[in-house]
């Protein structure tokens, strides 16, 4: 997939580089209305409530890491997100969707990127 062309901005190459060259645990201003702080940690270590705008959940699937796909994990993510915050993941199995809905998320199934049939966008409502 050509991610650079998907960015709808004049300086899309620079934005792409800034996102991917951002260091962990530091806030980086990517553009006038977008900053990024990448965090790599266990969800058990996240204590923020109403703190995050976006969670990109790229764990191995539920068959490989079932402990990461429970209602309790999604409850934690739901609490950590701000109102209208979004969680995205490539997993879209029925059990995953039920756990996310049970935590309070509103779900939308989206076409996946190259190599994936679907992905989910979960919104905190």
MARMAR-631917 format. One line per field, with one value per residue: x, y, z of N, C-alpha, C in turn; residue number from 0; residue in three letters. Coordinates in pm, 1 decimal. Example, Ala and Ser with C-alpha at 12.3 -4.5 7.8 and 13.67 -1.06 7.14 Angstrom:
<atoms>
n_xx c(1319.0,1285.0) $
n_yy c(-569.0,-225.0) $
n_zz c(780.0,708.0) $
ca_xx c(1230.0,1367.0) $
ca_yy c(-450.0,-106.0) $
ca_zz c(780.0,714.0) $
c_xx c(1320.0,1290.0) $
c_yy c(-330.0,3.0) $
c_zz c(780.0,787.0) $
n c(0,1) $
res c(ala,ser) $
</atoms>
This chain:
<atoms>
n_xx c(84.4,52.1,122.8,205.8,85.6,-175.6,-203.1,-356.0,-225.2,-19.4,250.1,300.9,503.6,689.4,533.0,475.4,737.8,798.0,610.6,692.2,954.6,941.1,1033.5,996.0,779.2,791.2,651.5,564.4,527.5,344.9,194.9,7.7,-234.8,-199.7,-45.2,185.5,239.0,408.1,359.8,484.3,372.2,239.3,-110.6,-193.7,-31.7,-122.5,-267.7,-413.8,-713.0,-962.4,-768.0,-645.3,-662.2,-651.3,-608.9,-402.6,-430.6,-236.4,-194.0,-100.4,-334.4,-647.7,-636.3,-368.6,-283.8,-481.4,-532.5,-515.8,-746.3,-980.1,-1283.8,-1211.2,-965.6,-1055.8,-1229.5,-1043.0,-911.2,-1128.0,-1181.9,-942.1,-952.1,-1049.6,-1373.3,-1538.2,-1303.0,-1090.6,-1036.2,-846.1,-814.5,-691.0,-817.0,-1125.8,-1301.1,-1592.1,-1598.4,-1421.3,-1552.4,-1784.9,-1675.0,-1572.5,-1804.0,-1938.3,-1779.1,-1853.4,-1802.3,-1882.0,-1905.3,-1752.9,-1710.3,-1448.4,-1298.8,-1002.5,-642.4,-401.8,-376.7,-537.0,-869.1,-1065.5,-1098.8,-1145.4,-1307.8,-1343.4,-1539.1,-1543.1,-1829.0) $
n_yy c(-117.1,221.5,435.1,701.4,839.2,817.9,1000.6,1307.7,1568.7,1850.8,1827.2,1550.3,1349.0,1440.3,1438.6,1164.7,1066.8,1198.6,1080.4,809.4,827.0,918.4,916.9,694.7,756.1,1034.1,1352.4,1451.1,1703.4,1679.1,1806.4,2115.2,2052.5,1804.3,1594.8,1351.4,1091.7,817.2,518.2,233.6,-17.8,-234.3,-287.3,-308.9,-132.5,116.0,397.1,618.0,809.4,907.2,1015.7,962.2,1009.3,829.1,482.9,253.6,-64.7,-322.3,-593.9,-946.0,-1181.6,-1298.6,-1577.4,-1627.0,-1458.9,-1465.5,-1339.8,-1068.4,-986.1,-953.9,-863.2,-714.8,-597.1,-435.0,-273.1,-126.3,12.0,158.0,327.3,470.6,620.7,938.8,1102.9,1019.2,917.5,693.8,352.1,138.1,-169.3,-468.3,-703.7,-873.0,-1062.8,-1237.5,-1279.3,-1081.7,-848.8,-865.5,-841.0,-581.5,-428.5,-485.0,-349.8,-95.1,30.3,171.0,15.3,-10.7,-186.3,-190.4,-183.4,-372.8,-309.7,-389.5,-734.4,-786.7,-865.0,-721.0,-451.5,-305.8,-16.9,128.7,330.9,549.8,619.7) $
n_zz c(0.0,-77.3,141.2,162.4,-51.7,31.5,234.8,269.1,213.1,140.8,210.1,231.3,226.6,413.5,645.7,668.5,714.6,957.9,1132.4,1133.1,1213.6,1466.5,1805.6,2087.7,2367.2,2374.8,2303.0,1979.9,1744.2,1464.3,1266.6,1228.7,1356.7,1472.2,1694.3,1818.0,2044.0,2091.5,2261.8,2415.3,2586.9,2842.8,2876.6,3135.2,3262.8,3200.3,3326.6,3277.8,3250.8,3031.2,2857.1,2608.2,2250.7,2045.6,2001.2,1863.1,1812.1,1778.5,1836.2,1843.5,1707.4,1863.2,1888.6,1927.1,2138.0,2365.9,2612.7,2566.5,2447.2,2590.6,2768.7,2991.5,2918.7,2708.2,2853.2,3000.4,2794.4,2696.4,2914.4,2916.0,2683.4,2546.1,2525.4,2229.3,2138.0,1952.7,1882.5,1690.2,1514.7,1358.4,1407.1,1380.7,1466.7,1589.2,1874.5,1959.5,1875.1,2032.6,2291.8,2276.5,2230.0,2465.7,2645.6,2588.2,2347.8,2026.2,1718.8,1394.6,1103.0,877.1,546.9,520.4,510.2,251.9,233.2,450.4,532.9,677.3,915.0,1240.9,1364.1,1662.5,1862.8,2139.0,2302.3) $
ca_xx c(0.0,129.5,72.3,237.0,-18.2,-301.9,-208.1,-411.3,-158.0,84.7,381.1,273.6,626.4,747.1,444.9,501.5,868.6,788.7,536.7,769.6,1082.3,915.5,1085.5,897.7,760.9,807.7,550.5,615.9,429.6,352.7,140.3,-59.4,-344.9,-173.9,78.3,194.0,323.0,402.8,387.6,490.4,360.0,128.0,-230.1,-200.5,48.6,-188.2,-354.5,-484.4,-857.1,-996.4,-637.7,-597.7,-752.8,-642.6,-531.2,-379.5,-411.0,-178.5,-148.1,-129.8,-476.3,-698.9,-595.1,-227.9,-271.6,-619.8,-541.7,-522.1,-871.4,-1087.9,-1363.7,-1135.0,-869.0,-1130.3,-1275.8,-928.0,-891.8,-1242.0,-1158.6,-825.8,-984.3,-1136.7,-1501.6,-1521.6,-1173.5,-1101.2,-947.1,-848.7,-745.9,-716.5,-899.9,-1269.1,-1376.6,-1713.0,-1566.9,-1358.3,-1657.9,-1871.9,-1602.6,-1563.3,-1938.3,-1966.6,-1704.3,-1919.8,-1764.0,-1961.8,-1813.8,-1773.8,-1616.2,-1394.8,-1211.0,-866.7,-535.5,-352.6,-350.1,-637.3,-1005.1,-1138.1,-1045.8,-1251.5,-1292.5,-1427.8,-1546.3,-1596.2,-1947.0) $
ca_yy c(0.0,344.6,518.3,842.4,894.3,819.7,1122.6,1416.9,1691.4,1892.4,1778.8,1414.7,1271.9,1486.5,1389.3,1020.7,1049.0,1241.6,979.0,686.4,853.4,965.8,831.2,650.2,824.7,1178.3,1416.3,1506.2,1779.1,1630.9,1916.5,2215.2,1995.9,1664.2,1558.9,1207.3,1036.0,671.6,450.4,88.5,-68.1,-323.3,-213.1,-308.8,-18.7,241.3,442.4,738.0,806.5,1016.1,1073.8,936.4,1029.3,716.3,363.8,162.8,-192.2,-412.4,-716.0,-1069.3,-1214.3,-1362.3,-1717.0,-1628.2,-1388.0,-1448.1,-1250.9,-929.0,-963.1,-975.9,-746.1,-636.6,-515.2,-331.1,-178.6,-40.2,100.2,248.7,428.7,552.2,709.1,1054.9,1089.9,1012.7,859.3,580.9,237.2,63.8,-297.7,-555.2,-817.4,-844.3,-1184.5,-1218.0,-1266.0,-950.8,-747.4,-873.5,-785.2,-436.4,-371.9,-500.7,-243.8,32.2,86.1,163.4,-45.6,-6.1,-270.5,-119.9,-266.0,-377.5,-278.2,-501.2,-855.7,-801.0,-848.7,-618.5,-397.4,-246.1,112.6,132.2,468.8,567.6,707.6) $
ca_zz c(0.0,-83.7,249.6,138.9,-138.1,105.0,315.5,189.0,253.8,46.4,254.5,278.7,250.5,539.5,752.1,678.7,778.6,1097.7,1208.2,1147.0,1279.9,1603.1,1911.5,2186.2,2495.2,2362.0,2218.9,1855.1,1666.6,1326.2,1186.8,1313.0,1436.1,1504.3,1764.7,1838.0,2148.9,2082.5,2388.2,2404.9,2723.5,2869.5,2916.6,3281.3,3308.0,3162.8,3434.1,3235.7,3224.5,2937.8,2825.1,2473.0,2137.5,1953.3,2034.4,1750.9,1881.9,1678.9,1903.8,1771.4,1714.2,1983.7,1899.1,1970.2,2266.1,2411.2,2728.9,2522.1,2375.0,2686.7,2804.7,3088.9,2843.7,2636.8,2956.4,3031.4,2679.7,2692.1,3018.4,2880.8,2571.0,2562.4,2457.4,2083.4,2105.5,1859.7,1889.2,1564.3,1518.1,1243.8,1449.0,1364.3,1498.7,1668.0,2017.2,1977.9,1862.7,2150.8,2406.4,2257.4,2253.3,2608.1,2714.1,2560.5,2218.2,1904.4,1621.4,1250.2,1029.9,761.5,464.3,571.9,415.3,172.2,310.1,556.9,480.8,750.6,1039.2,1320.3,1428.8,1781.4,1911.3,2273.6,2295.3) $
c_xx c(89.2,74.3,94.6,129.9,-153.2,-315.0,-252.3,-352.4,-49.2,220.4,371.2,399.9,689.8,665.5,470.5,633.2,864.1,719.3,626.1,906.2,1064.1,967.2,973.9,897.3,787.5,700.1,618.6,502.6,449.0,302.6,68.5,-167.4,-324.6,-40.0,71.1,286.9,307.1,439.5,385.2,489.7,243.3,7.3,-247.5,-122.2,-16.0,-287.3,-436.7,-632.8,-888.9,-871.3,-601.0,-706.1,-760.1,-559.0,-524.4,-338.8,-367.2,-117.2,-167.0,-275.6,-516.2,-660.3,-451.0,-208.5,-411.2,-635.5,-547.5,-655.1,-993.1,-1166.1,-1286.4,-1031.6,-942.2,-1192.6,-1165.2,-903.9,-1004.5,-1222.9,-1045.5,-855.4,-1070.0,-1270.2,-1480.4,-1382.7,-1193.1,-993.8,-957.9,-767.2,-780.2,-804.0,-1047.0,-1354.4,-1494.6,-1687.0,-1506.0,-1464.7,-1749.8,-1804.1,-1594.8,-1698.8,-1974.2,-1894.6,-1765.1,-1889.8,-1874.9,-1867.3,-1854.3,-1667.1,-1578.0,-1314.8,-1068.9,-765.2,-494.8,-318.4,-447.7,-775.3,-1075.1,-1054.6,-1163.8,-1210.5,-1393.8,-1423.3,-1604.8,-1711.8,-1998.7) $
c_yy c(123.8,444.6,666.8,906.7,902.3,942.7,1238.0,1549.2,1723.0,1833.4,1635.6,1332.1,1310.9,1435.6,1240.8,995.0,1087.0,1136.0,858.4,705.6,903.7,865.1,798.1,743.9,974.6,1233.9,1479.7,1579.0,1740.4,1738.4,2012.0,2155.7,1847.9,1648.4,1410.4,1176.5,885.2,612.9,300.6,34.3,-164.3,-240.8,-211.7,-190.9,116.3,279.8,563.6,713.5,928.8,1089.8,1066.0,962.2,904.9,604.7,278.7,30.4,-297.3,-534.4,-835.7,-1104.7,-1289.6,-1509.4,-1729.9,-1565.4,-1361.5,-1351.9,-1103.0,-892.5,-983.7,-846.5,-656.1,-545.8,-403.3,-230.5,-77.7,59.7,203.0,361.3,523.0,652.0,827.2,1025.1,1106.4,965.1,731.5,476.8,167.5,-63.5,-377.0,-674.4,-781.2,-968.6,-1150.6,-1198.4,-1129.7,-841.5,-748.4,-813.2,-632.8,-369.4,-376.7,-393.9,-106.0,93.3,73.3,117.1,-19.4,-92.7,-197.1,-215.9,-259.7,-335.0,-404.2,-619.7,-880.1,-778.2,-729.4,-563.1,-334.1,-107.8,115.8,273.2,470.5,667.2,739.4) $
c_zz c(0.0,17.7,223.8,52.1,-68.4,194.1,226.7,236.9,152.5,82.2,306.0,303.4,383.6,657.9,775.6,751.2,926.1,1183.1,1235.2,1211.6,1422.3,1704.4,2010.3,2306.8,2492.1,2271.0,2098.1,1783.8,1520.9,1229.3,1282.3,1402.4,1471.2,1573.5,1798.3,1953.7,2141.9,2217.5,2365.2,2546.7,2732.4,2912.8,3067.7,3340.3,3276.7,3271.1,3395.0,3213.1,3140.2,2891.5,2677.3,2368.4,2050.1,2013.8,1908.5,1813.2,1781.9,1746.7,1810.8,1794.7,1839.9,1997.9,1947.8,2108.2,2323.6,2529.1,2691.5,2456.8,2464.0,2710.5,2900.6,3020.0,2771.0,2733.1,2987.3,2917.5,2671.1,2793.9,2980.3,2768.4,2614.5,2493.9,2307.8,2041.7,2025.6,1888.0,1753.7,1579.9,1393.2,1279.8,1432.7,1388.9,1588.3,1815.6,2048.9,1973.0,1984.1,2273.4,2396.2,2282.9,2401.1,2691.0,2688.3,2425.3,2114.2,1794.9,1478.0,1185.9,901.9,674.9,519.5,467.6,339.2,261.9,423.7,496.1,543.9,864.3,1112.2,1368.1,1541.5,1838.5,2051.5,2266.2,2434.6) $
n c(0,1,2,3,4,5,6,7,8,9,10,11,12,13,14,15,16,17,18,19,20,21,22,23,24,25,26,27,28,29,30,31,32,33,34,35,36,37,38,39,40,41,42,43,44,45,46,47,48,49,50,51,52,53,54,55,56,57,58,59,60,61,62,63,64,65,66,67,68,69,70,71,72,73,74,75,76,77,78,79,80,81,82,83,84,85,86,87,88,89,90,91,92,93,94,95,96,97,98,99,100,101,102,103,104,105,106,107,108,109,110,111,112,113,114,115,116,117,118,119,120,121,122,123,124) $
res c(unk,unk,unk,unk,unk,unk,unk,unk,unk,unk,unk,unk,unk,unk,unk,unk,unk,unk,unk,unk,unk,unk,unk,unk,unk,unk,unk,unk,unk,unk,unk,unk,unk,unk,unk,unk,unk,unk,unk,unk,unk,unk,unk,unk,unk,unk,unk,unk,unk,unk,unk,unk,unk,unk,unk,unk,unk,unk,unk,unk,unk,unk,unk,unk,unk,unk,unk,unk,unk,unk,unk,unk,unk,unk,unk,unk,unk,unk,unk,unk,unk,unk,unk,unk,unk,unk,unk,unk,unk,unk,unk,unk,unk,unk,unk,unk,unk,unk,unk,unk,unk,unk,unk,unk,unk,unk,unk,unk,unk,unk,unk,unk,unk,unk,unk,unk,unk,unk,unk,unk,unk,unk,unk,unk,unk) $
</atoms>
